[in-house]
Amino acid sequence: ITGFSVNMVSGAGTRSGVPATEYAQQFLFGFTKKFKVLKKYTVPPQNGYQALGLRYSGDNQGVTTVVNILTVANDREDILYILMFEAPEKIWDAEWEKGRVLMNQFALGV
């Protein structure tokens, strides 16, 4: 019912033909055309990484689901991380208490 995933796209810029940060923007924009956007946000850049976030709701096999996506990109390293946390809308607030911690504690280069 509730899920969290982390995906790493190495060579994101090379594969897409645009910098990793731009690819992240395009990736998120695709969701804005398909789903009801609840929130857009940015995270202050750190150590060459730029982060953009999006939260949306949509139908997942008949269940209204909320999804929070955080993209973390670095053009110099040509890498993109995509973090996704999702839960049914009915239990989102309680589940997001856990998901928020996972997203906030994500660390690179440790």
Protein Blocks (a to p, Z undefined) as FASTA:
>chain_A
ZZcdddddehklmmnopafklmmmmmmmmmmmmmccfbdcddddeehiacddddddddee
hiacdddddddddfklopaddddddddfklmmmmmmmmmmmmmmpcghZZ
